[in-house]
Amino acid sequence: MSKSTFTKKILLFEGVGFALVIALLWLDELLDLPHKLLGAPPTPVNWQEGIFESVMGLALATGVLLWTYRALARIHYLEGFLHVCMFCKRIHLDDEWIPIEEYISDRSEAVFSHGLCPDCKKKHYPQQPKMQ
C-alpha cells in the first residue's frame, strides 16, 4: 500500500469517526435517548446546545485530522528490495554502491553513530581488557 493511500485511509477513518460522534450527539438531542433508554426526565430539544456541540466537535475533528496529516507526512518508510553487499554492507543503487548509512540518512531523519559491540570487540581486539 502506498503512503498516500495509507494516509487517505487513516484520515477517512478518523473523519467517519468524528461524523458518527456528531450524528450521535444530534440523535441524542432529537430523540432524548436518556429519557427513552434510562427513564430520565424528558428534556426539550435544545438547538443552541446541539449547534454548539457540533461546532466544538468539528473544531476538534479539524485539529485532530490536521495533526494526523502532519504526523503521517513526517513518516518515512522504505520498501522494496535493497541489494546489499554481504561484506561491506553498501547498497547498490543506480549503478553505484553507497554506504548503508548514507542511503538511510538521505531517505529519513535518522542519524548514525558508530560503536563497537562486545562480540566484535572480543573478535577484533582480544588484547584489550574487559570494560564494565
C-alpha positions as CSV (number, residue, x, y, z in Angstrom):
1,M,0.0,0.0,0.0
2,S,1.4,3.4,-0.9
3,K,2.0,6.1,1.6
4,S,-0.7,8.4,0.1
5,T,-3.3,5.6,0.1
6,F,-2.4,4.8,3.7
7,T,-2.7,8.4,4.7
8,K,-6.1,8.8,2.9
9,K,-7.5,5.7,4.7
10,I,-6.4,6.9,8.1
11,L,-7.9,10.3,7.6
12,L,-11.1,8.8,6.2
13,F,-11.5,6.5,9.3
14,E,-10.9,9.5,11.6
15,G,-13.3,11.7,9.7
16,V,-16.0,9.0,9.7
17,G,-15.5,8.5,13.5
18,F,-16.0,12.2,14.1
19,A,-19.0,12.3,11.9
20,L,-20.5,9.4,13.8
21,V,-19.9,11.2,17.1
22,I,-21.7,14.3,15.8
23,A,-24.5,12.2,14.5
24,L,-24.9,10.6,17.9
25,L,-24.9,14.0,19.6
26,W,-27.8,15.0,17.3
27,L,-29.6,11.7,17.7
28,D,-29.5,12.1,21.5
29,E,-30.7,15.7,21.2
30,L,-33.6,14.9,18.9
31,L,-34.7,11.5,20.4
32,D,-33.9,12.2,24.0
33,L,-32.1,8.9,24.5
34,P,-31.6,9.2,28.2
35,H,-35.4,9.5,28.7
36,K,-36.2,6.6,26.4
37,L,-33.4,4.3,27.4
38,L,-32.8,5.1,31.1
39,G,-36.0,6.6,32.3
40,A,-34.6,10.1,32.9
41,P,-37.0,13.0,32.9
42,P,-37.8,14.2,29.4
43,T,-36.0,17.3,28.1
44,P,-36.9,19.5,25.2
45,V,-34.7,19.8,22.1
46,N,-32.0,22.4,22.8
47,W,-30.9,23.7,19.4
48,Q,-28.2,26.1,20.7
49,E,-26.6,23.3,22.7
50,G,-26.7,20.9,19.7
51,I,-25.2,23.5,17.4
52,F,-22.5,24.4,20.0
53,E,-21.6,20.7,20.5
54,S,-21.4,20.2,16.7
55,V,-19.2,23.2,16.2
56,M,-16.9,22.1,19.0
57,G,-16.8,18.6,17.5
58,L,-16.0,20.0,14.1
59,A,-13.2,22.1,15.6
60,L,-11.8,19.1,17.4
61,A,-12.1,17.0,14.3
62,T,-10.3,19.6,12.2
63,G,-7.5,19.8,14.8
64,V,-7.1,16.0,15.0
65,L,-7.2,15.5,11.3
66,L,-4.6,18.2,10.7
67,W,-2.3,16.8,13.4
68,T,-2.7,13.3,11.9
69,Y,-2.0,14.5,8.4
70,R,1.2,16.3,9.6
71,A,2.3,13.3,11.6
72,L,1.8,11.0,8.7
73,A,3.7,13.3,6.4
74,R,6.7,13.0,8.7
75,I,6.7,9.2,8.5
76,H,9.3,7.9,6.1
77,Y,9.4,4.2,5.2
78,L,11.5,2.1,2.8
79,E,10.1,-0.6,0.7
80,G,11.2,-3.0,-2.0
81,F,14.4,-4.9,-2.4
82,L,17.7,-3.5,-1.4
83,H,20.8,-5.1,-2.9
84,V,23.3,-5.1,0.0
85,C,26.9,-6.3,-0.3
86,M,27.4,-9.2,2.1
87,F,30.8,-7.9,3.1
88,C,30.9,-4.1,3.3
89,K,27.1,-3.7,3.6
90,R,26.9,-1.0,0.9
91,I,23.8,-0.7,-1.2
92,H,23.7,-1.0,-4.9
93,L,21.7,2.0,-6.3
94,D,21.7,3.4,-9.8
95,D,25.0,1.6,-10.9
96,E,26.9,2.7,-7.8
97,W,27.5,1.3,-4.3
98,I,26.8,3.6,-1.5
99,P,27.2,3.1,2.3
100,I,24.1,2.0,4.0
101,E,24.3,4.9,6.4
102,E,24.2,7.4,3.5
103,Y,21.3,5.6,1.9
104,I,19.2,5.7,5.1
105,S,20.2,9.2,6.1
106,D,19.2,10.5,2.6
107,R,15.8,9.0,2.9
108,S,15.0,9.6,6.6
109,E,15.8,11.8,9.5
110,A,17.9,9.0,11.1
111,V,21.4,10.0,12.4
112,F,24.0,7.3,12.7
113,S,26.6,6.9,15.5
114,H,29.1,4.1,15.4
115,G,30.3,1.9,18.3
116,L,31.7,-1.5,18.9
117,C,29.6,-4.3,20.2
118,P,31.0,-6.8,22.7
119,D,31.2,-9.7,20.3
120,C,33.2,-7.7,17.7
121,K,35.4,-6.2,20.3
122,K,36.3,-9.7,21.5
123,K,36.8,-10.9,17.9
124,H,38.9,-8.0,16.6
125,Y,40.5,-6.6,19.8
126,P,41.1,-9.7,22.0
127,Q,44.1,-8.0,23.7
128,Q,42.0,-5.1,25.2
129,P,40.8,-5.6,28.8
130,K,37.2,-6.1,29.5
131,M,35.2,-2.9,30.2
132,Q,32.4,-3.0,32.8
